[in-house]
Amino acid sequence: SHELTQPLSVSVALGQTARITCGGEIIGRRDVHWYQDKPGQAPVLVMYRDNVRPSEISERFSGSNSGNTASLTISRAQGGDEADYYCQVWDSSTLMFGGGTKLTVL
Amino acid sequence: QVQLVQSGSELKKPGASVKVSCQASGYTFTTKTLHWVRQAPGQGLEWMGWINTNTGIPTYAQGFTGRFVFSLDTSVSTAYLQISRLKAEDTAVYSCARGEMYYDGSGNRLYYLDFWGRGTLVTVSA
């Protein structure tokens, strides 16, 4: 079982805002990182240390971490954003992933 | 630019062994840790552990001890994952990823994975 809880799926209309959450008791005490995973491609780091966006990632992606929930927000959603998204924390010498969320852009 | 290039797909019989390679380029290999991640069909990402590319010391996650071995050949900037006594449930995509380390306010080392390989599909079937 996962200690980081993500919704199995999130749907968003084209051009609207999607929010993917990652919950867990540890969240408030640790930085959260996010990965985008598309079939046949290498996973991509889209957010690290809660809200830092790698230079090559669109500014439409943003992150937050408050209380026991971290969020990855994708504004003006595009078809190319369709992917699985995973949150991740490092704790007690162990790397943990959330169960993953499938983002569908309608 | 940073690249992690993995070896190609493998089809193995139960009981056999497999060795997956991950060749790094675009940075000094021994300055970053190298992590392994498994993704079984239809499942999420599962961290297998990591290897210190400077010392060669591996650390295995729970559930990945015994049959799984991480190794290095620093002369060719390559990390390896060997799985022995393969079982059908080992069928998965195995990915390598570079670990970026930083310290929190308490001096603890923390990691995230900043570059990934494309993954190697290992299929175990009779």
Interface residues (C-beta under 8 A of the other chain):
Chain A: H2 R30 D31 H33 Y35 D37 G40 Q41 A42 P43 V44 L45 Y48 R49 P54 D84 Y86 Q88 W90 S93 T94 L95 M96 F97 G98 G99 G100
Chain B: L4 H35 G44 L45 E46 W47 W50 T59 A61 Q62 S95 A97 E100 Y102 D104 L110 Y111 Y112 L113 D114 F115 W116 G117 R118 G119
